[in-house]
Structures are given as structure tokens and as C-alpha cells.
Amino acid sequence: MSAYAALAEPHRRQILDLLRDGERPAGELVEHIALSQPGVSKHLKVLREAGLVVVRVDGKQRLYALRPEPLAEVDQWLEPYRAFWSRRLDALELHLEENP
């Protein structure tokens, strides 16, 4: 699965948001997401297969961490859209200044 497809699901984005601050055990992710443990595990598997997270075993825990490299590809794809919206917002700002 591609990073784009993995990011399409809101729970997976929520997991990535939680991992932005650093590595977390799977149980902690379950506590923060309104899903069962099997549901979170399913999403973690998709994120691993897309290369967005890595897992390491520490005793009985599985610790998950964000892999930012695939997100760089998404960021590059989004760049032209940011430029598009920046121009549109600049035009709106100018219009509002000229027509108070």
C-alpha cells in the first residue's frame, strides 16, 4: 500500500499524529484511539507496510515509531497545491484591502 492510500484513513492519521512526539507502545496507542486493540493493530500493519512506521520489540512490548521519509514524498506532491492556495489567499487579501 502506498503512503497516500495509508493516509486516506482517519484513524491511521491519528496514529501518525500520536507518533510525532516519539516512539509509543501499541497499548498506549489503543488508549488514545477509539478502536479495539485488534483494530489498532490492523491500522499499524497497514502503516508498517506503507513504510510510515517501524516497530521494535522491547520485552513484551511492541514500540512503534514514525518514519518521516515517505511523508517527504507526500510533502513534495502537495507543494504545488500550497503554492496554488497561497496565490488564492494573497488575491483574497488584496481584494479585502481594496474593498473594505
C-alpha positions as CSV (number, residue, x, y, z in Angstrom):
1,M,0.0,0.0,0.0
2,S,1.3,3.5,-0.8
3,A,1.7,6.2,1.8
4,Y,-1.1,8.1,0.0
5,A,-3.6,5.2,0.5
6,A,-2.5,4.7,4.1
7,L,-3.0,8.4,4.9
8,A,-6.6,8.3,3.5
9,E,-7.9,6.7,6.7
10,P,-8.6,9.0,9.6
11,H,-7.5,6.5,12.3
12,R,-4.2,6.0,10.6
13,R,-3.6,9.7,10.5
14,Q,-4.4,9.8,14.2
15,I,-1.9,7.1,14.9
16,L,0.8,9.1,13.0
17,D,-0.2,12.3,15.0
18,L,0.4,10.4,18.2
19,L,3.8,9.1,17.0
20,R,5.1,12.6,16.0
21,D,6.3,13.1,19.6
22,G,8.2,9.8,19.6
23,E,8.0,6.1,20.0
24,R,5.0,4.7,21.7
25,P,3.9,1.2,22.7
26,A,0.9,-0.3,20.9
27,G,-1.1,-0.4,24.2
28,E,-0.7,3.4,24.6
29,L,-2.0,3.9,21.0
30,V,-5.0,1.8,21.8
31,E,-5.8,4.0,24.9
32,H,-5.8,7.2,22.7
33,I,-7.8,5.9,19.7
34,A,-11.5,4.9,19.8
35,L,-10.8,1.5,18.5
36,S,-10.2,-2.0,19.8
37,Q,-6.7,-3.4,20.1
38,P,-7.3,-5.6,17.0
39,G,-8.5,-2.5,15.1
40,V,-5.4,-0.5,16.0
41,S,-3.2,-3.5,15.2
42,K,-4.8,-3.7,11.7
43,H,-4.0,0.0,11.1
44,L,-0.5,-0.3,12.4
45,K,0.1,-3.2,10.0
46,V,-1.1,-1.0,7.1
47,L,1.2,1.8,8.2
48,R,4.2,-0.6,8.5
49,E,3.5,-2.0,5.0
50,A,3.4,1.6,3.7
51,G,6.7,2.3,5.3
52,L,5.3,5.0,7.5
53,V,6.1,3.4,10.9
54,V,8.6,0.9,12.2
55,V,8.2,-1.4,15.1
56,R,10.7,-2.7,17.6
57,V,10.2,-5.3,20.2
58,D,11.3,-4.4,23.8
59,G,10.5,-7.3,26.1
60,K,6.8,-7.9,25.9
61,Q,6.0,-4.6,24.2
62,R,6.0,-3.6,20.6
63,L,7.1,0.0,20.3
64,Y,6.1,2.0,17.2
65,A,7.9,5.0,15.7
66,L,7.2,7.3,12.8
67,R,9.3,7.0,9.6
68,P,9.3,10.5,8.1
69,E,10.8,9.6,4.7
70,P,7.6,8.5,3.0
71,L,5.9,11.7,4.2
72,A,8.6,13.7,2.4
73,E,7.2,12.3,-0.9
74,V,3.7,13.4,0.1
75,D,5.0,16.8,1.0
76,Q,6.6,17.2,-2.4
77,W,3.4,16.2,-4.1
78,L,1.5,18.8,-2.0
79,E,3.9,21.7,-2.7
80,P,2.1,22.9,-6.0
81,Y,-1.2,22.9,-4.1
82,R,0.3,25.0,-1.3
83,A,1.5,27.5,-3.9
84,F,-1.9,27.5,-5.6
85,W,-3.7,28.2,-2.3
86,S,-1.1,30.8,-1.3
87,R,-1.8,32.8,-4.5
88,R,-5.5,32.5,-4.0
89,L,-5.2,33.7,-0.4
90,D,-3.0,36.6,-1.5
91,A,-5.6,37.6,-4.1
92,L,-8.3,37.4,-1.4
93,E,-6.3,39.6,1.0
94,L,-5.7,42.2,-1.8
95,H,-9.4,42.2,-2.6
96,L,-10.4,42.7,1.0
97,E,-7.9,45.5,1.4
98,E,-9.2,47.3,-1.7
99,N,-12.9,46.7,-0.8
100,P,-13.3,47.3,3.0
